[in-house]
Amino acid sequence: MGIFSSTEPLGINPEDINSPVGTFAIPEFGTKFVRQMLVDTKPKTFSELIRISGLSHGTDVWLNNAQDLVRSNIASLSEVICTRMI
């Protein structure tokens, strides 16, 4: 879980990879967009990673929506709707 919140478990500095988290090689978590989501939400559990994955797909699911709620401390990651309809 540590790589989702820092680079320390990898034994490198954030400056070494230009990222505060160490998830470059993790599918769905390596993009700049999702890495910023990890910085914003600071996940601590596997369940939170699932929620982030749900928030990372679709128009205005994270941006202009849940991100604003989380950053403003109006809602926590566990309180925002993190699913999408197919």
N, C-alpha and C positions, 0 to 999 in steps of 0.2 A: 504493500500500500504506500510505502514511503516515496516511490518514484512519482506518484500522482500529486505530491505536494512539495517536492524538492528534488535536487540533484544529488544530495548527500549520500543516499544509498548506492549510487553509482561511483562514488569516490571522485567526483568532478565538481567544478564550480559552475554556477549558472553562466558565467561569462565564457566558459569553454564551449558551450553549445548554443549560446544566445537564447537561453530559455530558463525560466525559474523552476521548471518541472522536467523530469527525465523520461518523458513518454514518447519520444520520437518514433521508436520502433513498435509501439503498441497500436494495432489496428483500431481505428475510430478515435484514438486519443493523441495522435501524432500531429494533427494539423494545427496551425497557429490559432485557428478559431477555437478548437476544443481545448488546447493548452491554456488559452485565456479563460475559458470557462472553469478550468481546474483552479486557476489562480483566484478567480472571483468566488468560487464556492468552497474551496478548501475541504474536499471530501475526506472523510475519515473511515467510511465503511464501504463494503462492496455494494450494498444497496444504493448508496449515493452515486456510485459510478454508473449503475444502471439508470438512475434518474438523469444523470448528465447525458448519457447516451440518447435517451428519449428526447431531451431538450435540444440536442444538436442537429436535429433533422426538421426541415420544414421552414417555411417563411414565417417570420415573426413569432417563432416559438420561444427562442431565447432572446435574440435582439429585439428591442422595442417592446418587450413583454416581461418575461421572467427575470431577465438580467436586471432590469430597472427595479423590480420588486426586491430582489436579493441585495443589490448594491445599496438600496435605500433602507434596508432593514425593515421593510414592510412585511416581507415573508421570508422564511428560510427555505433552503433547498427542499426540505421535507414537506413544505407547505404548498409549493407551486405545483401546478398540474404538469406532469412530466411524461405524458403519453401522447401518441398521435393516432389518428384514425386512418385506416387504409381504405 
